[in-house]
Amino acid sequence: MLNKSGSLLGQKVGSAVQELSEADLVRFCSEIFPDQPMYQRMVNEARFGLSRVLPVLASLGRDHPEVLEVGAGSCILSAYLASRNVRITALEPLGPEFDFFTDLQSSVVDFCRRKGIPFDVVRATGEQIDILERFDLAFTINALEHMRDPLLTLDNMLRSLKPGGALLAHCPNYTVPLEVHFNILLVTRSKPINEWLYRSKIARYPAVWNELNFIRYIDVRRHLRRRGSSFTFNTSVLRDAVRRLLDDPIFAQRMPMPVRVIGSILRYTGLVQALGLLPARLQTPMEVLIRKH
């Protein structure tokens, strides 16, 4: 469990891992970025990523775990982990659809260099990973839906793990037809149909739209079963997302009004907890933990 500062309690954790917390991440970022809305949003996303990764890191019980982040984006989370003696490899190809990350990454990398924090960014995609049995943990947070071949990426991440290692993947589940990057309800999974219906919104970020792969729970589950993988889907992820919607104003600002209204109704009626009863296939986002034997 977590205490109020976000640190782990009641678990055996390695010396590097037990220093990690969301509050400490915010402090780390305050030395890099000015207090402006864009940077606040990026730091907030890194906090969210840390909240998903921390329990898995703790369960490994390694003093100085070696970690792979795929789709590192701004690299804030990877840099923070590196600053706390987690050996991290951050993969981020920085395609044209995410060129706004360039300045953020430069600030992060320059800061780490000045502070003597060992941190490098690898310009590669998840499909290009060719590393065998090196990492204790591999994770990807809200990036799998942007990959050309997300299932190949999962295979490559799993191969990169040492025996006993873990893979955490968190991303939208397009079984539920909500597209969170554009805040639209999809009409079928046809890109041409939706592109025509929502052309004004999509025209603002066409490169982002073009790369979305509309990955679904059933795609991931079927693939992992064929591979004989040991995996578990998190059935509390939708409940956690609604709680974040209600308690995280930076996140809530990004959501359309109908979604916020539904969240408020769920809290008022006391039904937030009941969301954990929904089967994983009907929850978005989805989160799967894969263990390597």
Protein Blocks (a to p, Z undefined) as FASTA:
>chain_A
ZZfkopaehiacdfklmmgcfklmmmmmmmmpccdfklmmmmmmmmmmmmmmmmmmmmno
pabacdddehklnommmmmmmmnopacddddehpaklmmmmmmmmmmmmmmmmnopacdd
ddddfklgccehkbfbdcdehklmmpfblmlmmmmmmmmpcehiacddddddfkbacdfk
lopacehjbfklmmmmmmmmmmmmmmlmmmpgoiafklmmmmmmmnopacdddfklmmmm
mmmmmmmmklmmmpcfklmmmmmmmmmnopmmmmmmpcfklgccdddddddZZ
